[in-house]
């Protein structure tokens, strides 16, 4: 009987030891989980209360109105909508990376809306939305969108027409300017064209000139004529032609030579005629002056064709080439257009104005265009290049970056930073990077979207700062609670731990 009782008691001791060991193991695991933060009911409850208290309400038309309780807007009377709910939806959408477009790895300006091969045969690289976002996403309801007057248009890909608009001034066509000088010395007996600006035709008399060399040449002419008349052989004919050529080389008109032969006498002064048609721009002699050989007496410019010096900027130089069509209008002659073309592009820049001078050639049959006139010039650049372009009104320029708002879906807009090219005709602008063909961009109402995006971005930064501070406070509080728990555990083990294990043994 006693042996059976002892055996029964010895059977209970192992069972009790196993049970106590399991309890201690569970308690140690619970303490470790509590210390690591996996089990914190108080903290979880605090977070739920914090989320409920963090819900704010705002007005769709006046985003600057933010309250902690629902109600009506004090400005327009509209019902306030939850603000954080919209932000959560935006964050949820942003968590998934979306592909904006595809581009060539060797040429970032080669953009496609679908994957494939580039012009060089290389695989296209995706460009994601989060790489292009230039602010906080916006979500608004359709009614608010209509009230804000938001309008969108598609990004187009096609030719890039660019008309250069600049100013220019009329100048002489240097290829039609000539100077009249003498090949012999003498005196001006009489001036037939005696003022600058006079118009002359080819063959018109300019002045009568006396020169001893001309007197000698006339005498030789008459002697050769008499010899040929007495003996019309080949030798005398060649002598006569030689004397005529000498006078022609002096610049004497053939009519003057024939007149001397006809009269049969030497003339005191021969008339010098104009070899050109144009306007006298310089006159360097007066009646009675002595003129040495080689001196310039007249400068004559033909104004039937004029040049216009147009000034263009450096970034426009690559699109201008010789032969392009040009158009000029005069501000004091509305409705009249002059058609011309690019004749020459100077190979250097003007030091003071930092621009390039382009010579445009215009026909001037009625002589209305005068040198030093100013006019408005248009040069239609011809380029076979194609690219993306949007209306200029779609781009918001802040000085440091350029932003457009892209419609992602109904009521959702994303601010995206873009790289701009040259301005185009029809109030459009080239897009080098940031957009894909077919995307919808906002062209009206984007300023309100930009204001809302900046307000939400500022609000989000403030909220993140507050959450970070509260998280640090909670972390410190949890650490203190955990340290107190283990202090109590150590104290408890100091008092009763040894007795417990003694009883276990």
C-alpha positions in Angstrom: 0.0 0.0 0.0 2.7 2.4 0.9 4.8 1.3 -2.1 1.8 2.0 -4.4 1.3 5.5 -3.0 4.9 6.3 -3.4 4.9 5.1 -7.0 1.8 7.3 -7.7 3.4 10.4 -6.2 6.5 9.8 -8.3 4.3 9.6 -11.4 2.7 13.0 -10.6 6.1 14.8 -10.3 7.2 14.4 -14.0 3.7 15.5 -15.2 3.9 18.6 -13.0 7.4 19.4 -14.1 6.4 19.2 -17.8 3.4 21.5 -17.2 5.5 24.1 -15.3 8.2 24.0 -18.0 5.6 24.8 -20.7 4.2 27.7 -18.7 7.6 29.2 -18.2 8.4 28.8 -21.9 5.2 30.6 -22.9 5.9 33.4 -20.4 9.4 33.9 -21.8 8.1 34.0 -25.4 5.4 36.5 -24.4 7.9 38.8 -22.7 10.2 38.7 -25.8 7.3 39.5 -28.1 6.2 42.3 -25.9 9.8 43.7 -25.8 10.1 43.5 -29.6 6.8 45.4 -30.2 4.9 42.5 -31.8 2.3 42.5 -29.0 1.3 46.0 -28.0 -2.4 46.3 -27.6 -2.2 49.7 -26.1 -0.1 51.0 -29.0 -2.5 49.4 -31.6 -5.4 51.0 -29.8 -3.6 54.3 -29.7 -2.9 54.1 -33.5 -6.6 53.4 -34.3 -7.7 56.4 -32.2 -5.0 58.5 -33.9 -6.2 57.5 -37.4 -9.7 58.4 -36.4 -8.6 61.8 -35.1 -6.4 62.5 -38.1 -9.2 62.6 -40.6 -9.5 66.2 -41.9 -12.1 67.8 -44.1 -11.6 70.4 -46.8 -13.6 72.3 -49.5 -13.3 71.2 -53.1 -13.3 74.7 -54.4 -11.3 76.3 -51.5 -8.5 73.8 -50.6 -7.1 76.3 -48.0 -10.1 75.5 -45.8 -9.2 72.5 -43.6 -11.1 71.5 -40.5 -11.1 68.5 -38.1 -14.9 68.0 -38.2 -17.4 67.7 -41.1 -19.5 70.6 -42.1 -20.0 73.3 -44.7 -17.4 75.6 -46.2 -17.5 79.0 -44.6 -16.7 80.7 -48.0 -19.0 79.0 -50.5 -21.2 76.9 -48.3 -20.3 73.6 -50.1 -20.2 70.4 -48.0 -16.7 69.5 -46.8 -15.2 66.3 -48.0 -12.6 64.0 -46.3 -9.1 65.2 -47.2 -7.0 62.2 -46.0 -9.2 59.8 -47.8 -8.2 61.3 -51.1 -4.5 61.2 -50.1 -4.8 57.5 -49.2 -6.3 56.8 -52.6 -3.4 58.7 -54.3 -0.8 56.8 -52.2 -2.5 53.5 -53.0 -2.4 54.3 -56.7 1.2 55.5 -56.5 2.4 52.2 -54.8 2.1 50.4 -58.2 4.7 51.7 -60.8 3.1 52.6 -64.0 4.9 53.0 -67.3 4.5 56.5 -68.8 6.2 55.8 -72.1 9.1 54.1 -73.8 12.3 55.7 -75.1 15.4 54.7 -77.0 18.5 54.1 -74.7 20.8 56.1 -77.0 18.5 59.0 -77.8 16.2 60.2 -75.0 14.2 62.3 -77.4 13.1 59.2 -79.4 9.8 58.4 -77.5 7.2 55.7 -78.2 4.0 54.8 -76.5 4.5 51.1 -76.9 7.5 48.7 -76.4 9.6 47.7 -79.3 12.8 48.6 -81.1 14.5 52.0 -81.6 15.7 53.4 -84.8 19.1 51.8 -84.1 17.6 48.4 -83.4 18.0 48.5 -79.6 15.2 47.5 -77.1 13.2 50.5 -75.8 13.5 51.3 -72.1 10.5 52.0 -70.0 10.1 55.4 -68.2 7.9 55.1 -65.1 5.4 57.6 -63.7 7.2 58.0 -60.4 10.4 59.1 -62.2 8.5 62.0 -63.9 6.2 63.2 -61.1 6.8 66.8 -60.3 4.5 67.1 -57.3 1.6 65.5 -55.4 -1.2 63.8 -57.3 -4.6 65.4 -57.5 -8.0 63.7 -57.3 -11.2 65.8 -57.7 -14.8 64.8 -58.4 -16.3 65.5 -61.9 -18.5 68.4 -60.6 -15.6 70.2 -59.2 -13.6 69.5 -62.4 -16.3 71.1 -64.4 -16.6 74.1 -62.1 -12.8 74.7 -62.3 -13.1 74.8 -66.1 -10.5 72.1 -66.7 -9.9 71.3 -70.4 -7.4 68.7 -71.8 -5.9 67.9 -75.1 -3.8 65.1 -76.5 0.0 65.2 -77.0 0.6 65.1 -80.7 3.6 63.8 -82.7 4.3 65.3 -86.1 6.2 67.9 -88.0 7.7 70.8 -86.1 6.9 74.0 -88.0 8.8 77.0 -86.7 8.6 80.5 -88.2 11.3 82.9 -87.1 9.9 86.4 -86.4 12.5 89.1 -86.2 13.3 92.6 -87.4 15.6 93.7 -90.3 16.7 96.9 -92.0 17.2 97.4 -95.8 20.7 97.9 -97.1 22.4 97.9 -100.5 23.0 94.8 -102.4 26.8 94.8 -102.4 26.9 92.7 -105.6 25.2 95.6 -107.5 27.5 98.4 -106.4 30.2 99.8 -108.8 32.7 102.7 -108.7 33.7 104.9 -111.6 37.3 106.0 -111.7 39.6 107.3 -114.5 42.6 105.7 -116.1 44.1 109.0 -117.1 44.7 112.4 -115.4 43.0 115.7 -116.3 40.4 118.3 -115.5 36.6 118.1 -115.2 35.2 120.7 -117.6 31.5 120.1 -116.9 29.4 117.9 -114.5 26.2 116.5 -115.9 25.4 114.6 -112.7 26.2 117.0 -109.9 24.5 115.7 -106.8 24.4 112.5 -104.7 21.2 110.4 -105.0 20.7 111.1 -108.7 19.5 108.2 -110.7 21.4 107.4 -113.9 20.9 104.9 -116.7 23.6 103.1 -118.5 25.0 105.4 -121.3 23.9 108.7 -119.6 26.6 111.5 -119.7 28.3 112.1 -116.3 30.9 114.8 -117.0 33.1 116.3 -119.8 36.8 115.7 -119.2 39.9 117.3 -120.7 43.2 115.3 -120.7 46.4 115.6 -122.8 46.4 111.9 -123.1 42.9 112.0 -124.7 44.1 114.7 -127.1 47.0 112.5 -128.2 44.8 109.5 -128.6 42.3 111.5 -130.8 45.2 112.7 -133.0 46.4 109.1 -133.5 42.8 108.1 -134.3 42.4 110.7 -137.0 45.8 109.9 -138.5 45.0 106.1 -138.6 41.7 107.0 -140.2 43.3 109.0 -143.0 45.9 106.3 -143.7 43.2 103.7 -144.0 41.2 106.0 -146.3 44.2 106.4 -148.6 45.2 102.8 -148.5 42.6 100.4 -147.1 44.9 97.4 -146.6 45.1 95.0 -143.7 47.9 96.9 -141.9 46.1 100.2 -141.9 42.9 98.6 -140.8 44.6 97.0 -137.8 46.2 100.3 -136.9 42.8 102.0 -136.9 41.3 99.3 -134.7 44.2 99.5 -132.3 43.7 103.2 -131.8 39.9 102.7 -131.3 40.5 100.0 -128.7 42.9 102.3 -126.8 40.2 105.0 -126.5 37.7 102.3 -125.5 40.0 101.1 -122.8 40.2 104.6 -121.5 36.5 104.4 -120.9 35.4 106.5 -123.9 32.1 105.5 -125.3 31.9 104.2 -128.9 29.5 107.0 -129.8 32.1 109.5 -128.8 34.8 107.8 -130.9 32.6 107.8 -134.0 31.7 111.4 -133.4 35.4 112.4 -133.4 35.9 110.4 -136.7 32.8 112.0 -138.2 33.9 115.5 -137.4 37.5 114.8 -138.4 38.8 117.1 -135.7 40.2 116.7 -132.2 37.7 117.7 -129.4 38.9 119.7 -126.5 36.9 117.6 -123.9 35.3 114.2 -124.2 32.1 113.2 -122.5 32.4 110.3 -120.0 29.2 108.2 -119.9 27.9 106.0 -117.1 28.6 102.3 -117.6 26.0 101.3 -115.0 22.4 101.8 -114.1 21.5 102.9 -110.6 21.7 105.6 -108.0 24.7 107.8 -107.3 25.7 107.1 -103.7 29.0 108.9 -103.7 30.3 112.0 -105.7 33.9 112.9 -105.1 34.5 115.7 -107.6 33.4 119.2 -108.5 33.4 121.1 -111.8 36.9 122.3 -112.5 38.7 119.8 -110.3 41.9 118.2 -111.3 41.6 114.4 -111.1 44.5 112.0 -111.1 44.3 108.6 -112.7 42.8 105.9 -110.4 40.7 108.4 -108.4 37.1 107.4 -107.7 34.6 110.1 -109.0 31.2 108.3 -108.6 29.8 105.3 -106.7 26.7 103.9 -108.3 24.3 101.3 -106.6 21.6 99.4 -108.4 18.5 99.3 -106.1 16.4 97.0 -108.3 17.5 94.3 -105.8 18.2 95.1 -102.1 19.4 93.2 -99.1 17.7 93.0 -95.7 19.9 92.4 -92.7 17.8 90.2 -90.3 18.9 89.4 -86.8 18.3 85.9 -85.4 19.3 84.2 -82.1 21.8 81.4 -81.6 19.2 78.7 -81.0 17.5 79.5 -84.3 20.7 79.3 -86.3 20.6 75.6 -86.8 17.2 75.8 -88.6 18.1 78.5 -91.1 19.8 77.7 -94.4 20.4 79.5 -97.7 17.4 79.5 -100.0 14.7 79.6 -97.4 11.7 81.7 -98.2 11.3 85.0 -96.3 8.6 87.6 -96.0 8.8 91.2 -94.9 6.2 93.8 -94.0 6.6 97.4 -93.3 4.8 98.9 -90.3 4.0 102.1 -92.2 2.6 100.1 -95.2 0.1 97.6 -93.8 -1.1 94.9 -96.2 1.9 95.0 -98.4 4.1 91.9 -98.3 7.5 91.5 -99.9 8.7 88.0 -100.8 12.4 87.1 -100.7 14.8 84.4 -99.7 17.9 83.9 -97.6 21.0 84.9 -99.6 23.8 84.5 -97.0 24.4 83.7 -93.3 27.3 85.4 -91.6 29.7 83.0 -90.0 30.1 85.0 -86.8 28.0 86.6 -84.1 27.6 90.3 -83.4 29.8 91.1 -80.3 27.3 93.5 -78.7 23.9 92.0 -79.5 25.0 88.4 -79.5 22.9 87.5 -82.5 23.6 86.4 -86.1 23.0 88.5 -89.2 21.2 86.8 -92.1 21.1 88.5 -95.5 17.7 88.3 -97.2 17.4 89.3 -100.9 14.3 91.1 -102.1 13.4 92.3 -105.6 12.6 96.1 -105.7 11.3 96.9 -109.1 9.3 99.9 -108.0 12.2 101.3 -106.0 10.0 101.6 -102.9 12.4 99.9 -100.6 15.0 102.4 -99.5 18.3 101.6 -97.6 18.0 101.8 -93.8 14.3 101.1 -93.8 13.1 98.9 -90.9 10.7 96.0 -91.4 9.2 93.0 -89.7 10.6 89.7 -91.1 9.4 86.2 -91.1 11.5 83.2 -92.1 9.7 79.9 -92.6 12.2 77.3 -91.5 12.0 74.0 -93.4 12.8 70.9 -91.3 12.0 67.2 -91.9 12.2 66.5 -88.1 9.2 65.2 -86.3 8.6 65.3 -82.5 6.1 65.8 -79.7 4.4 69.1 -79.2 1.7 70.5 -76.9 0.0 73.9 -76.6 2.1 76.5 -74.8 -0.8 77.1 -72.3 -0.2 73.5 -71.0 3.2 74.3 -69.6 3.7 75.9 -66.2 7.1 77.6 -65.9 8.5 78.2 -62.5 12.0 79.4 -63.7 13.7 76.2 -62.5 11.5 73.6 -64.0 8.6 73.2 -66.4 5.5 71.3 -65.3 2.5 69.9 -67.1 -0.5 68.2 -65.6 -1.4 64.8 -67.1 -4.8 63.2 -66.8 -4.3 59.6 -65.6 -8.0 58.7 -65.3 -11.3 60.4 -64.5 -10.7 63.1 -61.9 -7.0 62.1 -61.3 -4.2 64.4 -62.4 -0.4 64.0 -62.1 2.1 66.9 -62.2 5.0 65.9 -64.5 8.2 67.7 -65.2 9.1 68.0 -68.9 12.0 69.2 -71.0 11.1 71.8 -73.6 12.4 72.4 -77.1 11.9 75.3 -79.4 8.6 77.3 -79.7 6.5 76.3 -82.7 3.8 77.9 -84.9 0.2 78.0 -83.8 1.1 78.7 -80.2 2.6 75.3 -79.6 5.9 74.1 -78.1 8.1 71.1 -78.6 8.5 68.5 -75.9 11.8 66.7 -75.7 11.3 64.5 -72.6 8.5 63.8 -70.1 5.4 63.0 -72.3 4.3 60.3 -74.6 2.1 60.6 -77.7 -1.6 60.5 -77.0 -1.4 61.4 -73.3 -4.0 64.0 -72.1 -2.5 67.2 -70.7 -4.4 70.1 -69.1 -4.6 73.3 -71.1 -7.0 75.2 -68.9 -7.4 75.3 -65.1 -3.9 73.9 -64.4 -3.1 76.9 -62.2 -5.7 75.8 -59.7 -4.4 72.2 -59.9 -0.9 73.4 -59.3 -2.1 75.4 -56.2 -3.9 72.3 -54.9 -0.9 70.1 -55.5 1.4 72.5 -53.6 -1.1 72.7 -50.7 -1.4 69.0 -50.4 2.4 68.6 -50.6 2.9 71.0 -47.8 0.1 69.4 -45.7 1.6 66.0 -46.3 5.0 67.2 -45.1 3.5 68.7 -42.0 1.6 65.5 -41.3 4.6 63.3 -41.8 6.6 65.5 -39.3 3.8 65.2 -36.7 3.6 61.4 -37.2 7.3 61.1 -36.9 7.3 63.0 -33.6 4.5 60.9 -32.2 6.2 57.7 -33.3 9.4 58.7 -31.4 7.3 59.5 -28.3 5.5 56.2 -28.5 8.8 54.4 -29.0 10.3 55.9 -25.9 7.2 55.1 -23.9 7.2 51.5 -25.0 10.9 51.2 -24.2 10.2 52.5 -20.7 7.3 50.0 -20.2 9.5 47.1 -21.5 12.3 48.1 -19.1 9.8 48.2 -16.2 8.5 44.8 -17.1 11.9 43.2 -17.1 12.8 45.0 -13.9 9.7 43.5 -12.2 10.6 40.1 -13.7 14.1 40.3 -12.3 12.8 41.4 -8.9 10.3 38.6 -8.9 13.0 36.1 -9.8 15.1 37.5 -6.9 12.4 36.9 -4.4 10.6 33.7 -5.4 12.7 32.2 -8.3 15.0 30.1 -6.1 12.1 28.7 -4.0 10.2 27.8 -7.2 13.1 25.8 -8.6 13.7 24.2 -5.2 10.1 23.0 -5.1 10.4 21.8 -8.7 13.4 19.7 -7.8 
